[in-house]
Amino acid sequence: QISWTPLLVLGYLFYLLLGATVFQLLEKQAETHFRDQFQLEKLKFLQNYTCLDRQALEQFVQVLMEAWEKGVNPEGNSTNPSNWDFSNSFFFAGTVVTTIGYGNLSPSTVAGQTFCVFYALFGVPLNLAFLNQLGKGLNAHLITLERWVQKPGRAQVQLAIFLTTGTLLFLVFPPLVFSYVEGWSYGEGFYFTFITLSTIGFGDYVVGTNPNKHYIPVYRSLSAIWIVFGLAWLALVFNVGADLMEKFLQLKRHKPDLSLAEGATTKLEDEPEQPRIHIPS
């Protein structure tokens, strides 16, 4: 028997090293270009406005950065919609309990920060229990669908229907809506969709934050509801992938015995048929 745990650890570390190398190759040069361009723009600004010196400009840039960290968009004016109206607050509450945490908005008061800690302390387990129930419902639906499809290879048909339907509802159609409402390209909308539903949540793209656009009041609330159900679907997909990978390693670890396989086949013929796919909730 071969222990696959060390190989899995090495494979995991190799995957991280591979990602770090690729991201460095793809992004470092662009970052250097944007940094040089930003410094050039600051020099042009000082040349056009000679009444300012470099120290005053750096102080103003610091003010802009602090405003952005507090959730205030420097673009626009004081008439921009509040980040803490009910719709935005509902959206923020959803990002807390789902552990997405975009990072573009956070409580700035001590009372708000304290409440956020306890809200997440009880809300994250509640969200996990809720997603677990959604996963069980999807699992039951898959089993019912498997019993309905009485054909050879029905397990593959069932899984294909599940993946295709979920992909259309949560990954293909939503970027079209976000592209229309936010003015993003479809690629940017798809990137935001996957980064959000996978709870990675970089915060570089967030819906409903453009001060130059007028959003309907329930836009971000509906987005939060879409996120919750999309999380349940994508988490189930990830669990299926993890389950298949574990089963693959188990098959590699234990070689089948023909005599045992024949006995198991005879036993299966005598027992009622069971669902072929196990979808972990």
Helices and strands as residue ranges (DSSP letters): H 5-48, H 54-69, H 86-97, H 110-148, H 154-167, I 168-172, H 173-182, H 186-197, H 219-253, H 258-270
